[in-house]
Amino acid sequence: MHYETLNVKFEAIGSIAQFKSYELECLSDYVDILKPLSISLDKLQDDQNCYYGQLIPTL
């Protein structure tokens, strides 16, 4: 994802707030770390295609 475009979009809507480079880097790292966890939770919460045989390998 291109987090650098957030500041451009904030400028376009007239927002005063801007992200600093280290904040954008932190946001990018946060997404990279939590993305696999989010995908795993989505698989485990599936109502129709989730089986006990998927629980341990997913965790």
C-alpha positions in Angstrom: 0.0 0.0 0.0 1.2 3.5 -0.7 1.0 5.4 2.5 2.9 8.3 1.0 -0.3 9.3 -0.9 -2.1 9.9 2.4 -0.5 13.3 2.8 -1.4 14.2 -0.8 -5.0 13.2 -0.1 -5.1 15.1 3.2 -3.8 18.2 1.3 -6.5 17.7 -1.3 -9.3 17.9 1.2 -7.8 20.8 3.0 -6.6 19.0 6.1 -3.9 20.7 8.2 -2.6 17.3 9.6 0.2 15.6 7.8 2.0 12.4 8.6 5.7 12.5 9.3 8.0 10.0 7.5 8.6 7.9 10.7 4.8 7.7 11.3 4.2 6.4 7.8 7.0 3.8 8.3 5.4 2.8 11.6 2.0 2.4 9.9 3.5 0.3 7.2 5.3 -2.0 9.7 2.1 -2.3 11.7 0.2 -3.4 8.6 2.9 -5.9 7.6 3.0 -7.5 11.0 -0.8 -7.8 11.5 -1.8 -8.8 8.0 -1.1 -12.6 8.5 -3.0 -12.5 11.8 -6.0 -10.8 10.1 -6.0 -13.4 7.3 -5.9 -16.2 9.9 -8.8 -14.8 11.9 -10.9 -14.4 8.7 -10.3 -18.0 7.9 -11.2 -19.2 11.4 -14.4 -17.1 11.5 -15.7 -18.5 8.2 -19.1 -20.0 8.9 -19.3 -22.5 6.1 -15.8 -23.6 5.3 -14.0 -23.8 8.7 -13.2 -27.2 10.1 -11.3 -28.3 13.3 -8.6 -29.7 11.0 -7.7 -26.1 10.0 -7.4 -24.8 13.6 -4.0 -26.0 14.6 -2.2 -25.3 11.3 -3.7 -21.8 11.2 -2.6 -21.0 14.7 
